[in-house]
Every structure is written in structure tokens, then in C-alpha cells.
Amino acid sequence: NIIFSLQRAGGISVYWSELWSRLLRDQLSAVAIEAQGANQNIFRANLDIPPPQTRLDPRPVRLARYLRAPALPGRDELVHSSYYRKPSSARLPHVQSCYDFTYERFWRGPARWVHSWQKRQAVGSANGVICISESTRRDLLHYCPRVREENTCVIHLGFSEAFKRLPDQEARALVASHTTPDVPYSVFVGDRSAYKNFAVAVDAVAQCPGHRLVVVGGGPLKEGDTPTLSAGCPAGGC
């Protein structure tokens, strides 16, 4: 569960918490190895993992994230790492989930070097690598040539059981409350920080006369969003 100690929230935390929710729902045998601060993650805080199914790694997170996960004595283990961590022994079978190659494609300098080194070590020694898309698998085989293609598989992302189809009338009312009849619109979903390219979405809509931009999620508009919207959106366009 190292990812819960590395971020307070995020896409990988959602992925990992959904896996755990299914393990708990189906009463499958699993033990969580957790580093310090895991419960500060908002998704981990909502998981009711029984205490007998957790083991604490007492080492500081900044160190533990790069070290092998501690052993679970007396257990036959299959280790599945949330974020590129190897098991305590090279003899233990282990699986890695692989999400993207953002660091390799867009980052430079020490942050990329360290991340890429850890990722290559983890996936290169894994018995199996789960990729969330075919694109991720192609990148994996390109950037990590030690990985054998037959040891990879694509398991696409699903969705939480919390998501349900709204009744048609309720859905139409929700859309109508944020749009204007007969006016085309695009939807931007999620956080508006730089890596989501919010400014690009605004600029694209600005080049489509009569088009509107509907922003969903990401919390209330922040002070930093205002200049982007003012520069990119025509009057009443967002």
C-alpha cells in the first residue's frame, strides 16, 4: 500500500482502493504492508481493512519507498505492489501495476532518473506486469526492454460501484442546469492544475464560435484560473 503514503489523493490511490474494496468484499486472503502516514490518504481512510490484515513498515517513507517491502513470516506470498516496490526476497513471486510513462516522456533531471530506475528494477524482475491500457504496454516494452511481452497483460480501468446511471429525466435536468439549449458545449473534467492542460481546453473552446465550456470537478474556481478564462473565453463562453 505504499501509494497511500506517497499521496493524499490521486488516480493511483483510487485504483488501489478499488482493488482493496473488492478484496474485502469477496473476503479474499490479503495482507496490507503500509508505511507511515497511510491513513492520511483520503481513500485509505475510507477502507475498513481489519487490523490483523495490516503490517506496518516503520522505516521513514522517503527511504521505505525505494527499499524492498518487509517480509511476512510464515506466509506463502504473492506480492502485488501499488507503486514499483520489490518484495523482501527475490524468490517471492510478485506482480507490478504499471500506469503510465509520464516521467519518461516529459520529465528531465534527477526526478526522472530516480523514478525510471526504480520502475525498471521493479517491472524487470516481476513475474507479471499489469498495464492499464495498450498504450501503457507499448511504452513499457519500449522504455523497459528487459520486460518480456508474454509477462504483460492489459487490464483496463473499471469504475467504482458508487457510479450509477441517472434516470433519464434527472440526467436531462442536470445537463439543462449547466447548458443552454441548442448551444454546443465541451466538458472539462477534473483538476485544473498545469498537467491536466486546462489552458489548452479553454483555448480550444475559444476557437469555436458559439461553443461553451462546462467545467466539472476540481473544486471551486481558483484565483489562478481567472486569467486563463478571461484570456481564452469569449464573453459568456464558459
Disulfide bonds with the S-S distance in Angstrom:
Cys233-Cys238 1.74
